[in-house]
Amino acid sequence: MKKKIALWAALTAVALLVTGCTASAAEERGVTASAPARTTGPEAGHEAPEAPGAATAAAYRKWGLKPFAAPPAPPAVKPVIRPAGGPVPVVSEIPTREKIVFITIDDGAEKDPEFVRMMKDLRIPVTMFLTDAAIRADYPYFAPLVAQGHGLANHTLTHPNLRTLGPEAQRREICGQQTKLKQRYGTTPRLFRPPYGNWNEDTRAAAGTCGVDAIVLWRESMQIKNMQYQRGDRKLHPGDIILAHFRGPSELKGRTMTEMTATMLRRIQEQGFTVARLEDYV
């Protein structure tokens, strides 16, 4: 009888030793051997974590869009540079082979709060060419867009046809808006767009004295539902600059600024392009 008890005690000790080693090894791997696998989801009282990119996809779905591909890293050396002491370059597109385009939005007359929310959700870079006469009724509207990192650029004080003005009058229009935008938003614009795309050598000289690095024109302009193309093939090309405007239902036949923007983004995506930041290239 004593031998049976001793044998039973020895077997029990071995079993405890093995169990303890198994538990220790499991704990080192972050698993409790005796506990069932953890359940996630509603059964566990919380939802499973979203997959990477799910928040971005949800933000785009809110506006009826699909996420854009990330743009390539910007070049180490900008392809458009004003030479020291040289004339201000005039560009309609950026020299690149990447399938990227650049969105620019002019004037500032329409001030739709939904557009600010849309840009915050989508995080698509745009450059705003603002005219003082159009924005002065509500300067604060544009502050959150600037804070989001969108480009701030010059579109003159009063939106005149610059070719009808002399050199000094052109300089007042351009330099005056440089000063206004610096005072209101804390940054001096580097880029300038002449109203209607009209400029002459006096414009280029005046822009240079006002600290402008480039005069920016465009290749496509967004209308209500479609783009207007300058080229006969009616297609986007790598590096194209797209023109849009701060417009509302009265100018868009009942459509909103966000609807127009969503349509523009779809047209870009349909042609296999993504959107890059203009200031990274100029």
Secondary structure, DSSP 8 states (H G I E B T S, - for coil): -HHHHHHHHHHHHHHHHHHHHHHHHHHHTT--TTS-----BGGGTB-----TTHHHHHHHHHTT-----------SS-S----TTS---EESB---SSSEEEEEEEE-----HHHHHHHHHH---EEEEE-HHHHGGGGGGGHHHHHTT-EEEE--SS---GGGS-HHHHHHHHHHHHHHHHHHHS---SEE--GGG---HHHHHHHHHTT--EEE--SEEE-SSSEEESSTT----TTBEEEEE---TTTTTT--HHHHHHHHHHHHHHTT-EE--GGGT-
